[in-house]
Amino acid sequence: MGVGLLEILVIFLVAFLVLGPGRSISTARSAGKFLSNLRRTFNEVAEAASLEQQESERRREPPDSKPTHSQDTKTDTKAGDE
């Protein structure tokens, strides 16, 4: 369902014939600026979503597990029993 090269050329040819040489160039320039802004906005949104996902994953990670006091005393009693 993609648009091929031939279809794009036909669209440009029709636009050139309908708008004329002066307006077709200015219209193409405006369309290029619009697409550039749209691409920039999309990239900013994708970057923000990626950063949010990374922050969410960091919050889910458990903190480093350190031995608790009860674990330390268990090893001490075993050493004292021997």
Solvent accessible surface area in square Angstrom, and as a share of the most:
residue,aa,sasa,rsa
1,M,241,1.08
2,G,75,0.72
3,V,98,0.56
4,G,33,0.32
5,L,134,0.67
6,L,131,0.65
7,E,91,0.41
8,I,68,0.35
9,L,100,0.50
10,V,76,0.43
11,I,106,0.54
12,F,127,0.53
13,L,104,0.52
14,V,79,0.45
15,A,35,0.27
16,F,98,0.41
17,L,129,0.64
18,V,114,0.66
19,L,54,0.27
20,G,19,0.18
21,P,89,0.56
22,G,57,0.55
23,R,161,0.59
24,S,15,0.10
25,I,101,0.51
26,S,53,0.34
27,T,63,0.37
28,A,59,0.46
29,R,142,0.52
30,S,69,0.44
31,A,49,0.38
32,G,38,0.37
33,K,129,0.55
34,F,129,0.54
35,L,97,0.48
36,S,45,0.29
37,N,81,0.41
38,L,97,0.48
39,R,161,0.59
40,R,132,0.48
41,T,73,0.42
42,F,138,0.58
43,N,82,0.42
44,E,104,0.47
45,V,95,0.55
46,A,46,0.36
47,E,108,0.48
48,A,60,0.46
49,A,60,0.47
50,S,49,0.32
51,L,99,0.49
52,E,102,0.46
53,Q,113,0.50
54,Q,81,0.36
55,E,73,0.33
56,S,29,0.19
57,E,83,0.37
58,R,147,0.54
59,R,163,0.60
60,R,184,0.67
61,E,118,0.53
62,P,111,0.70
63,P,120,0.75
64,D,127,0.66
65,S,113,0.73
66,K,162,0.69
67,P,95,0.60
68,T,78,0.45
69,H,144,0.64
70,S,64,0.41
71,Q,98,0.44
72,D,69,0.36
73,T,57,0.33
74,K,133,0.56
75,T,88,0.51
76,D,95,0.49
77,T,83,0.48
78,K,141,0.60
79,A,73,0.57
80,G,64,0.61
81,D,120,0.62
82,E,184,0.83
